[in-house]
Amino acid sequence: MLRMAILGFFFLLAVSGVGAATEFYVSPEGSDVDPGTRDRPFATIARARDALREAKQKTSESFTVYLRGGRYHLAQTLVLGMADSAPDGHTITYRAAPSEQPVLESGVRLGGWKKLRRPPKNLPEVARGHVWVTDIPRELRLFRTLYDGDKRLPRASRGFSPTADWKGQKGYPVVNENYDVLRELTFPKGALKSWPNLNNVEVAIRPHNAWVMNILALESVDEQASMAMTTIPGTYALHRLCGLKPGEISAWVENVLEALDSPGEWVVDTLENKVYLWPTAEEPGDNIMAPCLRELIRVEGAVDVQGPVDQPVRGLVFQGLTFSRADRGFWTKDDAGIQHDWEMVDKGDALLRFRGAEQCTVKDCRFVHSGGSAVRLDLHCQNIRVDGNEIGDLGGGGILLIGYGPGTKDVNRKNTIVNNHIYEIGRLYWHSHAIVVWQSGENRIADNYIHHCPRKAVCFSGVRPGFFWSGRKNRRECSRTIRRHEIGDAGANWKEILPFLHTRNNVLEHNEVHHVLQMLGDGAAINVSGAGLGNVIRRNYVHDIENPHVASCIRTDDAQNGTLIEENIVVRSRAGGITPKWENHFVNNFLVDVGPGGDAIHTSGKWGPFGKSRIEKNVFINTGERKRFWGGFRSPDVGKLAECRINNNVYFLLQSDSEKETMGIDFLAALQKGGHDKQSHYGDPLFVDWRNGDFRFRDDSPARKMGIKPLDLSNVGLTKGFPERFRKSGN
């Protein structure tokens, strides 16, 4: 009672005078019984939040909470709800004090380390004498990441290949609902065991295809039959990866002592309440931290998931803060996934999460050294601006815009994602993307710099028609997201479900992307699939895509219509340039130095209809290694391309000798004989200096005479407004 009286007295001091205090201060060295002034700051952000609730009762103004430099340990997720909205027409800002660097994290320090004197017999011989052990602190449960300072330490793992081969199967049942078959994992003798702490053990696996990574907990292991069961189904059958070469592996068992064989590795055992670590130094330092949270701050309105209307939190601003050291997420039996389970819908696995929010801003913040994703805009999110942030070294994705599943509730839209530096994400879930837009529309994504990622830079996605089939209604991937109480009898016909696909009218422009698609195959640096109409991809610069096992740099994939891909530059790509499927338009793009692993433009004859697709005013420059510009058909038989409008393009083979030159000329001649590309031209487009990024045309350029626009890279990527202190990070 005395403490509460003192606290109330100091708060009255803070708000006495004319109106209430409109700014508060927080410091790791402060005290929550102080009034939250500059000289006597609070100790916790939660206390500042509560003070704001009281202050708002006295005045309707904008408020600011200044966070002094230092580390703020969050033992519980800070939830900002309806009571924490800004007054109408105003903002509430949580920001760094001038010239200071506050860091929000959830790491719990592990101490009391002792050298393991009597190592268990299953510990590898190479690790004996190097492993230390300590008790799991009382405030922790099973954690999946561990940190030495800001460095995420690798969990002990050992690779193997499943023994079951996919043998041309789809990898999942199309109609029947026996998804237990997706839990079956076969393994070589000795790869898996029925460990006493099996509930702590997980398997990371690339199931039979090239575009997904699952991390699944084990439920049982039959060592005699070499068959394990995971607790939940995989996205696809847990078979050996298609095309796996001898000696390669596609699965890893994690968190077992038998795999602890290198410095930096660790194992947590909740059965024995122990953490085992082979430190990188002679002994563990004093900064070994295990995270206790998966999300640090959640902005959450009054969300009615099944109903038609949500009440959003409004007017919150986060500026100049660093978010770090949270745990990665894990899948549960009730999850609902987006396409290929790349992300789960409505999931608490990001450092900063909006769930029912409008008119909020995230500016000049850092999201680094953590196990999950950076920023999520879940379900109802509108007019939220994510601007000028650094996002890197994460186990999950970058910025996720994930609305409601197909239905009439279209409330994730009109957000702005600009001027962010995103790099080295997806360190744990390799299929993670830098930016995901799923069931979210009318957004502008611009001026971002994205590089060194295992999967795509930007994904626009929805739900493909096949998932509306009744036989798939319990499938985690996409089917569970469908709001069947809103769509009535809409079935698998694309036009029938189109009104319920909300990833539409997005604009992706002026982004620079390079060195993505580094770990997994298929897909593209920028990929659109199963989304709605009206998406525009323009004036982006995609370069140095080195993986030849992906489709291309920009792709419209299955069940995708109405996309305009315009005035983009693709340079130095082994993956190829553009892949068109269905009816979309490709206008005034420059695809330069493309090959030898791909074609400047690659089509697939089985996908369509192409309808009235326009492929016009593009410049195609191949390396000459493949002696062709277009793939997916045999010239002059263009197959479904006969349905397209193809004209006014320029073709040129970069490494020309007489044979290749003739091949290039003959290629265009064959197209023209078939009635296509009648005004197109074979020859050097005469850029000023494309190798150094100058894509203007010389005065005598044939492309200029054909009305093709020169493209300017000066307005692509991060702007001058990007924070200077972030510029050297991740380069």
Legacy VTK file of the C-alpha trace (Angstrom):
# vtk DataFile Version 3.0
C-alpha trace
ASCII
DATASET POLYDATA
POINTS 731 float
0.000 0.000 0.000
2.821 2.401 0.900
4.559 1.670 -2.433
1.327 2.386 -4.371
0.795 5.610 -2.464
4.327 6.780 -3.260
3.865 5.852 -6.916
0.595 7.740 -7.147
2.130 10.788 -5.439
4.971 10.983 -7.967
2.591 10.555 -10.854
0.467 13.439 -9.611
3.624 15.534 -9.521
4.356 14.581 -13.117
0.940 15.621 -14.384
0.317 18.608 -12.105
0.073 22.060 -13.569
-1.670 22.814 -16.827
-3.045 19.495 -18.193
-1.194 16.213 -18.026
2.391 15.355 -18.851
2.727 14.686 -22.585
6.109 13.015 -22.374
7.645 10.363 -20.188
11.103 8.884 -19.848
12.226 5.311 -19.286
15.696 4.061 -18.405
17.128 0.661 -17.412
18.543 2.536 -14.435
15.233 4.155 -13.508
12.538 3.110 -11.066
8.844 2.509 -11.550
8.098 4.409 -8.345
9.611 7.528 -9.914
7.425 9.969 -11.904
8.884 9.140 -15.349
10.470 12.522 -15.900
13.776 13.192 -17.647
15.625 13.258 -14.324
13.622 10.522 -12.652
12.648 8.027 -15.362
10.588 4.884 -15.097
12.389 1.541 -15.287
9.964 -0.287 -17.596
8.042 0.473 -20.754
4.983 -1.171 -19.230
4.984 1.438 -16.477
5.151 4.209 -19.076
2.237 2.607 -20.922
0.169 2.619 -17.731
1.091 6.233 -17.045
-0.080 7.161 -20.533
-3.444 5.548 -19.884
-3.914 7.839 -16.907
-2.586 10.912 -18.707
-5.011 10.445 -21.587
-7.873 10.904 -19.139
-6.688 14.467 -18.541
-5.782 15.707 -22.020
-6.213 14.776 -25.680
-2.821 15.475 -27.157
0.078 13.620 -28.695
2.359 11.812 -26.245
5.970 10.644 -26.403
7.784 8.040 -24.353
11.559 8.473 -24.560
13.640 5.358 -23.987
17.136 6.030 -22.716
20.029 3.917 -23.963
20.646 0.414 -22.621
19.021 -3.015 -22.668
15.401 -3.562 -21.683
14.718 -7.162 -20.735
11.104 -8.125 -21.388
9.908 -11.091 -19.357
6.422 -10.784 -20.863
5.218 -9.527 -24.223
4.331 -5.846 -23.988
0.723 -5.660 -25.215
-0.671 -2.324 -26.368
-4.426 -2.652 -26.664
-7.472 -0.478 -27.179
-6.720 1.460 -24.012
-3.374 2.436 -25.545
-4.660 4.030 -28.762
-3.682 7.606 -29.406
-6.332 10.298 -28.979
-8.157 11.046 -32.233
-5.951 12.998 -34.605
-2.826 12.488 -32.449
-0.052 9.969 -31.917
1.617 8.112 -29.088
5.291 7.602 -29.841
7.717 5.183 -28.219
11.124 6.323 -29.351
14.811 6.417 -28.562
15.998 9.394 -26.602
18.161 11.638 -28.815
21.558 10.081 -29.635
20.832 7.017 -27.484
20.325 3.363 -28.418
17.718 1.427 -26.431
17.596 -2.323 -27.100
14.517 -4.420 -26.355
15.205 -8.148 -25.881
13.987 -11.193 -23.998
17.240 -12.954 -23.222
17.616 -14.663 -19.837
21.231 -14.954 -18.755
22.503 -18.488 -18.155
25.044 -18.724 -15.370
26.412 -21.287 -12.964
28.173 -23.241 -15.699
30.174 -26.294 -14.690
32.428 -28.396 -16.831
30.886 -31.761 -17.621
33.115 -34.166 -15.663
31.189 -37.352 -16.338
29.904 -37.015 -19.885
27.079 -39.343 -20.922
28.167 -42.175 -23.192
26.178 -40.796 -26.142
28.285 -37.614 -26.213
30.682 -37.710 -29.205
34.300 -38.452 -28.334
35.460 -35.222 -29.958
33.315 -33.199 -27.512
34.557 -34.832 -24.315
36.399 -32.381 -22.112
34.857 -29.379 -23.873
31.194 -29.429 -22.829
29.782 -27.348 -19.960
26.410 -27.753 -18.283
24.016 -25.625 -16.251
20.425 -25.779 -15.009
17.581 -24.253 -17.020
16.519 -21.088 -15.172
13.101 -21.234 -13.558
11.657 -18.538 -15.850
12.472 -20.542 -18.984
10.848 -23.497 -20.667
12.016 -25.280 -23.819
13.796 -22.690 -25.943
14.926 -23.131 -29.535
17.622 -20.490 -29.911
20.584 -19.484 -27.770
22.813 -16.421 -27.962
26.325 -15.458 -27.016
25.849 -11.721 -26.917
24.314 -10.879 -30.283
25.569 -14.048 -31.954
23.017 -16.823 -32.377
24.683 -20.146 -31.558
23.942 -23.230 -33.692
21.877 -25.940 -32.059
23.531 -29.365 -32.241
22.405 -31.155 -35.407
23.284 -34.170 -37.526
22.316 -34.705 -41.140
20.754 -37.699 -42.892
18.540 -38.441 -45.888
15.109 -40.040 -45.574
15.080 -43.485 -47.145
11.648 -43.162 -48.778
11.857 -41.821 -52.316
9.144 -39.686 -53.829
9.237 -41.747 -57.075
7.283 -39.268 -59.093
4.457 -38.883 -56.572
2.902 -35.566 -55.792
4.108 -35.894 -52.230
0.718 -35.356 -50.608
-2.790 -36.822 -50.865
-4.945 -34.705 -53.153
-8.385 -35.884 -52.090
-8.279 -38.086 -49.028
-7.905 -36.488 -45.628
-5.532 -38.983 -44.046
-2.801 -36.476 -43.385
-1.076 -38.873 -40.992
0.843 -40.103 -44.031
2.565 -36.712 -43.973
3.881 -37.520 -40.485
5.794 -40.608 -41.534
9.567 -40.242 -41.722
11.811 -43.123 -42.745
15.507 -42.953 -41.877
18.754 -44.936 -42.192
19.644 -47.220 -39.304
20.960 -45.216 -36.368
20.049 -41.773 -37.708
17.189 -41.389 -35.207
16.625 -43.000 -31.822
13.894 -43.124 -29.249
15.687 -40.680 -26.976
14.354 -40.216 -23.419
13.788 -36.508 -24.106
12.144 -37.103 -27.481
9.692 -34.270 -26.878
12.672 -31.879 -27.119
13.950 -33.290 -30.414
13.100 -31.787 -33.808
13.848 -32.644 -37.410
14.532 -29.923 -39.964
13.735 -31.292 -43.400
13.398 -30.263 -47.007
10.550 -32.612 -48.005
10.614 -34.025 -51.503
10.577 -30.643 -53.300
12.815 -27.636 -53.606
10.794 -24.805 -52.142
10.041 -25.452 -48.470
11.754 -26.198 -45.149
9.812 -27.855 -42.317
10.954 -28.029 -38.695
8.885 -30.717 -36.990
8.924 -32.183 -33.490
9.195 -35.951 -33.121
6.413 -37.926 -31.473
7.839 -41.454 -31.726
10.762 -43.376 -33.188
10.665 -47.074 -34.069
14.347 -47.945 -34.308
13.714 -51.481 -35.556
11.443 -50.386 -38.389
13.468 -47.200 -39.056
10.235 -45.226 -38.972
9.516 -42.062 -37.011
6.313 -40.081 -36.590
6.281 -36.320 -36.268
3.766 -34.612 -33.984
2.116 -32.782 -36.901
2.122 -33.366 -40.674
4.750 -31.953 -42.960
3.759 -29.693 -45.802
4.479 -32.572 -48.150
5.474 -36.199 -47.713
8.702 -36.411 -45.726
10.569 -38.125 -48.536
14.103 -37.785 -49.778
14.587 -34.519 -51.665
13.942 -34.891 -55.369
17.170 -34.911 -57.371
19.373 -35.447 -54.338
22.881 -36.482 -55.319
24.781 -39.304 -53.558
26.258 -38.075 -50.295
23.946 -35.064 -50.048
21.519 -34.713 -47.173
18.089 -33.145 -46.886
17.183 -33.623 -43.199
18.809 -32.839 -39.857
17.951 -34.104 -36.396
18.440 -31.316 -33.867
18.884 -30.958 -30.134
20.436 -34.331 -29.262
23.721 -34.854 -27.402
24.942 -37.298 -30.034
25.119 -34.396 -32.495
27.032 -32.045 -30.197
30.402 -32.197 -31.938
31.547 -28.615 -32.682
32.372 -25.426 -30.727
29.366 -23.159 -30.253
26.813 -25.979 -30.347
24.347 -26.615 -27.563
21.499 -28.882 -26.416
18.627 -28.229 -24.020
17.061 -31.140 -22.139
13.897 -30.322 -20.198
13.714 -33.884 -18.862
16.959 -33.390 -16.954
16.467 -29.607 -16.698
19.923 -29.070 -18.221
21.591 -26.988 -20.918
24.754 -28.379 -22.506
27.199 -26.106 -24.345
30.532 -26.464 -26.103
31.654 -22.833 -25.785
33.660 -21.096 -28.482
36.126 -19.960 -25.791
37.748 -21.960 -22.995
34.614 -21.539 -20.893
31.182 -19.942 -21.280
31.211 -16.183 -20.988
28.815 -14.144 -18.908
26.622 -13.210 -21.859
25.050 -16.553 -22.801
21.349 -15.777 -23.140
18.254 -17.858 -23.842
15.090 -16.033 -24.994
11.867 -16.351 -23.041
9.572 -14.696 -25.639
8.737 -15.068 -29.316
7.221 -11.614 -29.671
8.406 -8.546 -27.797
5.648 -6.022 -28.525
2.150 -6.736 -29.778
-0.256 -3.997 -30.815
-3.644 -5.665 -30.569
-7.098 -4.321 -31.198
-10.453 -5.894 -30.471
-10.238 -8.556 -33.183
-13.297 -10.672 -33.969
-11.731 -13.404 -36.094
-14.978 -15.048 -37.211
-17.054 -11.882 -37.284
-17.265 -9.090 -39.862
-15.825 -6.157 -37.883
-12.676 -5.496 -35.837
-11.864 -2.497 -33.653
-8.273 -1.388 -34.330
-5.701 0.325 -32.157
-4.662 3.613 -33.784
-1.878 6.148 -33.842
1.097 4.312 -32.307
4.635 5.129 -33.462
7.852 3.177 -32.789
11.012 5.053 -33.663
14.739 4.470 -33.219
14.374 1.251 -31.185
16.329 -1.975 -31.536
14.457 -5.284 -31.212
16.575 -8.365 -30.613
16.986 -11.828 -29.048
13.569 -13.465 -29.231
12.960 -17.149 -29.873
11.796 -18.673 -33.145
8.275 -19.908 -33.606
7.143 -23.505 -33.975
4.154 -25.096 -35.654
1.161 -26.575 -33.831
-1.680 -28.861 -34.905
-4.115 -25.937 -35.125
-2.007 -23.722 -37.407
-3.271 -22.503 -40.771
-0.598 -21.856 -43.370
-0.274 -19.655 -46.419
1.084 -20.998 -49.714
3.470 -23.927 -49.110
3.330 -23.172 -45.353
5.929 -20.434 -45.824
4.234 -18.582 -42.959
1.392 -19.324 -40.577
-1.637 -17.051 -40.405
-2.173 -15.029 -37.235
0.980 -16.305 -35.522
2.879 -14.712 -32.628
6.425 -15.174 -33.911
7.674 -11.670 -34.773
9.601 -9.134 -32.723
6.937 -6.483 -33.360
3.428 -7.535 -34.267
0.343 -5.577 -35.256
-2.948 -7.454 -34.935
-5.849 -5.139 -35.439
-4.229 -1.730 -35.994
-4.463 1.364 -38.163
-2.416 4.524 -38.755
0.695 3.264 -36.994
4.358 3.780 -37.906
7.593 1.827 -37.479
10.503 4.095 -38.315
14.302 3.996 -38.009
14.236 0.791 -35.956
16.537 -2.238 -36.021
15.304 -5.842 -35.997
18.392 -8.007 -35.661
19.887 -11.178 -34.118
16.690 -13.050 -33.400
15.039 -16.389 -34.079
11.725 -15.383 -35.672
10.532 -12.643 -38.013
10.857 -8.886 -37.720
7.465 -7.212 -38.263
4.035 -8.772 -38.802
0.909 -6.964 -39.972
-1.732 -9.574 -39.148
-5.445 -9.763 -39.971
-6.804 -6.205 -39.745
-3.985 -3.760 -40.553
-4.458 -0.548 -42.527
-2.414 2.573 -43.204
0.594 1.246 -41.334
3.955 2.589 -42.447
7.181 0.579 -42.042
9.880 3.024 -43.068
13.674 3.236 -42.856
14.375 0.135 -40.778
17.269 -2.320 -40.695
16.233 -5.982 -40.688
18.896 -8.680 -40.601
20.256 -11.887 -39.088
16.869 -13.423 -38.359
15.690 -17.026 -38.230
12.400 -16.161 -39.958
11.087 -13.573 -42.399
11.378 -9.820 -42.723
8.083 -7.937 -43.085
4.866 -9.973 -43.307
1.501 -8.610 -44.412
-0.900 -11.479 -43.774
-4.611 -10.754 -43.830
-7.688 -12.894 -43.402
-8.136 -15.934 -45.627
-10.393 -15.845 -48.712
-13.752 -14.378 -47.791
-15.547 -11.058 -47.629
-13.395 -9.624 -44.828
-10.834 -7.520 -46.735
-9.183 -5.404 -44.043
-5.418 -5.769 -44.542
-4.593 -3.022 -47.036
-3.234 0.415 -47.869
-0.004 -0.122 -45.957
3.362 1.355 -46.926
6.629 -0.598 -46.752
9.416 1.737 -47.843
13.132 2.321 -47.541
14.024 -0.768 -45.499
17.303 -2.687 -45.609
16.575 -6.429 -45.372
19.332 -9.026 -45.445
20.318 -12.448 -44.097
16.874 -13.476 -42.956
15.616 -17.081 -43.023
18.620 -18.454 -41.154
16.467 -21.175 -39.531
13.420 -21.439 -41.764
15.128 -21.360 -45.170
11.869 -20.774 -47.016
11.318 -17.401 -45.308
10.953 -14.330 -47.520
12.103 -10.767 -47.043
8.599 -9.402 -47.716
5.409 -11.479 -47.875
2.079 -10.056 -49.023
-0.738 -12.588 -48.566
-4.414 -11.636 -48.725
-3.413 -7.986 -48.469
-4.017 -5.305 -51.080
-3.485 -1.705 -52.185
-0.091 -1.618 -50.491
2.957 0.268 -51.742
6.318 -1.497 -51.358
9.115 0.753 -52.554
12.776 1.770 -52.223
13.754 -1.298 -50.219
17.197 -2.902 -50.446
17.013 -6.711 -50.160
19.944 -9.099 -50.450
21.552 -12.342 -49.251
18.383 -14.245 -48.435
17.735 -17.999 -48.794
14.434 -17.603 -50.602
12.461 -14.904 -52.393
12.805 -11.184 -51.905
9.107 -10.403 -52.385
6.152 -12.774 -52.576
2.623 -11.740 -53.571
0.407 -14.710 -52.836
-3.151 -15.842 -52.307
-4.952 -19.164 -52.392
-4.931 -21.228 -55.576
-8.191 -22.783 -56.796
-7.373 -26.384 -55.855
-7.424 -25.593 -52.147
-11.125 -24.795 -52.305
-11.896 -28.452 -53.043
-13.822 -30.087 -50.239
-11.313 -32.948 -50.142
-8.623 -30.563 -48.911
-10.644 -28.664 -46.338
-8.507 -29.820 -43.407
-5.188 -29.254 -45.110
-2.967 -26.845 -43.166
-1.653 -25.177 -46.317
-4.211 -22.546 -47.378
-7.389 -24.662 -47.038
-7.849 -23.953 -43.326
-7.611 -20.217 -43.989
-10.682 -20.131 -46.231
-13.643 -18.384 -44.596
-16.199 -20.875 -45.817
-18.995 -19.237 -43.850
-18.499 -16.158 -46.063
-17.833 -17.600 -49.523
-20.905 -19.807 -49.764
-20.688 -22.348 -52.575
-17.673 -20.841 -54.333
-15.605 -23.736 -55.593
-12.369 -24.276 -57.474
-13.136 -22.084 -60.506
-10.695 -19.184 -60.589
-13.225 -16.572 -61.662
-15.627 -17.756 -58.976
-13.120 -17.298 -56.169
-11.527 -14.109 -57.531
-13.708 -11.741 -55.413
-12.267 -13.381 -52.285
-8.590 -13.022 -53.256
-7.434 -9.802 -51.619
-3.788 -9.617 -52.752
-4.636 -7.078 -55.444
-3.729 -3.601 -56.626
-0.361 -3.675 -54.864
2.530 -1.629 -56.246
6.100 -2.928 -55.975
8.539 -0.334 -57.270
12.082 1.053 -57.029
13.439 -1.877 -54.999
16.966 -3.244 -55.376
17.362 -7.011 -55.002
20.460 -9.175 -55.303
21.874 -12.501 -54.062
18.555 -13.982 -53.020
17.279 -17.540 -53.668
20.544 -18.765 -52.179
19.354 -21.932 -50.424
16.215 -23.349 -52.051
15.090 -23.879 -55.623
12.037 -23.000 -57.727
10.335 -19.628 -57.360
11.747 -16.250 -58.307
13.251 -13.201 -56.658
9.865 -11.524 -57.148
6.993 -14.008 -57.377
3.233 -13.571 -57.806
0.959 -16.594 -57.451
-2.714 -17.189 -56.781
-3.222 -13.518 -56.007
-5.880 -11.109 -57.223
-5.842 -8.633 -60.097
-4.123 -5.297 -60.577
-0.711 -5.908 -59.036
2.070 -3.805 -60.553
5.787 -4.644 -60.493
7.772 -1.791 -61.969
11.185 -0.127 -61.986
12.867 -2.698 -59.766
16.537 -3.646 -60.137
17.237 -7.385 -59.729
20.822 -8.513 -60.208
23.355 -11.221 -59.433
20.970 -14.107 -58.873
23.404 -17.005 -58.890
21.208 -20.076 -58.293
20.474 -21.788 -61.630
17.851 -24.061 -60.016
15.131 -21.435 -59.711
12.568 -20.431 -62.305
13.683 -16.866 -62.988
14.065 -13.451 -61.380
10.474 -12.258 -61.836
7.612 -14.725 -62.222
3.855 -14.867 -62.435
3.149 -18.366 -61.218
0.083 -20.606 -61.040
-3.425 -19.150 -61.174
-2.221 -15.593 -61.648
-3.783 -13.006 -63.954
-3.856 -9.262 -64.378
-0.281 -8.452 -63.305
1.747 -5.711 -65.002
5.535 -6.228 -64.985
6.948 -3.023 -66.388
10.293 -1.208 -66.665
12.284 -3.610 -64.501
15.978 -4.365 -64.943
17.355 -7.881 -64.525
21.142 -8.212 -64.824
23.565 -11.106 -64.360
21.152 -13.896 -63.598
21.966 -17.572 -63.940
18.327 -18.294 -63.147
16.873 -16.598 -66.189
14.895 -13.393 -66.540
11.099 -13.567 -66.473
8.656 -16.485 -66.317
5.126 -15.718 -67.545
2.200 -17.978 -66.751
-1.421 -17.162 -67.415
-2.557 -13.753 -68.641
-0.166 -11.020 -67.489
1.775 -8.243 -69.191
5.536 -7.743 -69.606
6.400 -4.337 -70.988
9.663 -2.368 -71.363
11.842 -4.617 -69.189
15.603 -5.027 -69.684
16.884 -8.590 -69.239
20.645 -8.361 -69.644
23.415 -10.953 -69.296
20.948 -13.726 -68.559
22.128 -17.363 -68.604
23.614 -19.883 -68.901
21.273 -21.553 -66.386
18.124 -19.913 -67.704
16.479 -18.080 -70.568
15.727 -14.401 -70.809
12.084 -15.336 -70.713
10.862 -18.820 -69.864
7.391 -20.117 -70.515
5.791 -23.414 -69.668
3.485 -24.811 -72.291
1.217 -26.561 -69.790
0.281 -23.355 -67.985
-2.270 -20.969 -69.318
-4.298 -19.551 -70.747
-1.988 -16.777 -71.871
-4.907 -15.048 -73.552
-4.102 -11.449 -74.419
-0.811 -11.237 -72.544
1.435 -8.459 -73.858
5.179 -9.056 -74.223
6.279 -5.787 -75.766
9.142 -3.299 -75.859
11.529 -5.496 -73.875
15.288 -5.846 -74.355
16.528 -9.462 -74.164
20.300 -9.944 -73.956
21.441 -13.511 -73.347
24.938 -14.708 -72.612
24.777 -16.852 -75.717
25.490 -20.043 -73.795
22.001 -21.450 -74.399
21.744 -20.023 -77.928
18.163 -18.973 -77.357
16.159 -16.271 -75.651
12.940 -18.018 -74.830
12.531 -21.369 -73.117
9.626 -23.743 -72.631
8.936 -24.381 -76.296
10.754 -25.337 -79.461
10.983 -22.528 -81.964
9.216 -21.968 -84.296
6.386 -23.865 -82.532
5.512 -21.352 -79.826
2.577 -23.300 -78.428
0.460 -21.209 -76.073
2.553 -18.134 -76.851
0.579 -17.922 -80.063
-2.178 -16.432 -77.889
0.028 -13.539 -76.743
0.735 -10.142 -78.245
4.510 -10.187 -78.806
6.090 -7.230 -80.567
8.632 -4.392 -80.583
11.285 -6.298 -78.631
15.066 -6.182 -79.056
17.133 -9.403 -79.004
20.903 -9.697 -78.756
23.414 -12.407 -77.897
26.085 -10.977 -75.617
28.918 -13.372 -76.521
28.480 -13.435 -80.245
30.436 -15.571 -82.635
29.274 -16.366 -86.139
27.377 -19.496 -85.083
25.646 -17.832 -82.140
24.928 -14.699 -84.129
23.234 -16.768 -86.803
21.310 -18.634 -84.119
20.022 -15.397 -82.663
18.990 -14.003 -86.015
17.327 -17.278 -86.979
15.480 -17.323 -83.658
13.804 -13.996 -84.345
13.183 -14.927 -87.953
11.349 -18.068 -86.813
9.144 -16.046 -84.485
8.358 -13.543 -87.201
7.530 -16.323 -89.633
4.961 -17.508 -87.128
3.390 -14.040 -87.061
5.079 -12.754 -83.903
7.529 -9.945 -83.191
7.035 -8.430 -86.626
8.479 -5.055 -85.627
11.129 -6.535 -83.346
14.857 -6.211 -83.934
17.969 -8.324 -83.544
21.081 -6.352 -82.581
22.921 -4.463 -79.868
20.502 -2.068 -78.099
23.473 0.243 -77.475
23.162 1.089 -73.794
25.503 3.823 -72.623
27.270 1.512 -70.113
25.081 -1.266 -68.747
28.005 -3.011 -67.005
28.308 0.003 -64.710
24.572 0.478 -64.294
23.894 3.060 -67.016
20.839 1.854 -68.930
20.329 4.956 -70.999
20.436 4.485 -74.752
22.966 5.995 -77.082
21.534 8.359 -79.683
21.847 5.742 -82.418
20.176 2.977 -80.387
17.624 0.899 -82.308
15.664 0.523 -79.049
15.259 4.274 -78.764
13.858 4.421 -82.302
11.352 1.698 -81.399
9.930 3.755 -78.542
11.477 1.688 -75.726
12.075 3.834 -72.641
15.576 4.068 -71.149
15.629 3.192 -67.449
17.290 5.125 -64.643
18.706 3.393 -61.542
19.276 6.600 -59.578
15.868 6.310 -57.881
16.115 2.598 -57.067
16.874 1.230 -53.615
17.385 3.097 -50.363
16.761 6.827 -50.456
18.796 9.618 -48.922
16.416 9.519 -45.967
17.586 6.072 -44.872
19.278 6.385 -41.430
23.005 6.942 -41.847
23.875 4.770 -38.835
22.386 1.728 -40.604
24.121 2.121 -43.954
27.150 -0.055 -43.267
25.230 -2.945 -41.718
24.897 -6.176 -43.663
26.755 -4.997 -46.765
LINES 1 732
731 0 1 2 3 4 5 6 7 8 9 10 11 12 13 14 15 16 17 18 19 20 21 22 23 24 25 26 27 28 29 30 31 32 33 34 35 36 37 38 39 40 41 42 43 44 45 46 47 48 49 50 51 52 53 54 55 56 57 58 59 60 61 62 63 64 65 66 67 68 69 70 71 72 73 74 75 76 77 78 79 80 81 82 83 84 85 86 87 88 89 90 91 92 93 94 95 96 97 98 99 100 101 102 103 104 105 106 107 108 109 110 111 112 113 114 115 116 117 118 119 120 121 122 123 124 125 126 127 128 129 130 131 132 133 134 135 136 137 138 139 140 141 142 143 144 145 146 147 148 149 150 151 152 153 154 155 156 157 158 159 160 161 162 163 164 165 166 167 168 169 170 171 172 173 174 175 176 177 178 179 180 181 182 183 184 185 186 187 188 189 190 191 192 193 194 195 196 197 198 199 200 201 202 203 204 205 206 207 208 209 210 211 212 213 214 215 216 217 218 219 220 221 222 223 224 225 226 227 228 229 230 231 232 233 234 235 236 237 238 239 240 241 242 243 244 245 246 247 248 249 250 251 252 253 254 255 256 257 258 259 260 261 262 263 264 265 266 267 268 269 270 271 272 273 274 275 276 277 278 279 280 281 282 283 284 285 286 287 288 289 290 291 292 293 294 295 296 297 298 299 300 301 302 303 304 305 306 307 308 309 310 311 312 313 314 315 316 317 318 319 320 321 322 323 324 325 326 327 328 329 330 331 332 333 334 335 336 337 338 339 340 341 342 343 344 345 346 347 348 349 350 351 352 353 354 355 356 357 358 359 360 361 362 363 364 365 366 367 368 369 370 371 372 373 374 375 376 377 378 379 380 381 382 383 384 385 386 387 388 389 390 391 392 393 394 395 396 397 398 399 400 401 402 403 404 405 406 407 408 409 410 411 412 413 414 415 416 417 418 419 420 421 422 423 424 425 426 427 428 429 430 431 432 433 434 435 436 437 438 439 440 441 442 443 444 445 446 447 448 449 450 451 452 453 454 455 456 457 458 459 460 461 462 463 464 465 466 467 468 469 470 471 472 473 474 475 476 477 478 479 480 481 482 483 484 485 486 487 488 489 490 491 492 493 494 495 496 497 498 499 500 501 502 503 504 505 506 507 508 509 510 511 512 513 514 515 516 517 518 519 520 521 522 523 524 525 526 527 528 529 530 531 532 533 534 535 536 537 538 539 540 541 542 543 544 545 546 547 548 549 550 551 552 553 554 555 556 557 558 559 560 561 562 563 564 565 566 567 568 569 570 571 572 573 574 575 576 577 578 579 580 581 582 583 584 585 586 587 588 589 590 591 592 593 594 595 596 597 598 599 600 601 602 603 604 605 606 607 608 609 610 611 612 613 614 615 616 617 618 619 620 621 622 623 624 625 626 627 628 629 630 631 632 633 634 635 636 637 638 639 640 641 642 643 644 645 646 647 648 649 650 651 652 653 654 655 656 657 658 659 660 661 662 663 664 665 666 667 668 669 670 671 672 673 674 675 676 677 678 679 680 681 682 683 684 685 686 687 688 689 690 691 692 693 694 695 696 697 698 699 700 701 702 703 704 705 706 707 708 709 710 711 712 713 714 715 716 717 718 719 720 721 722 723 724 725 726 727 728 729 730
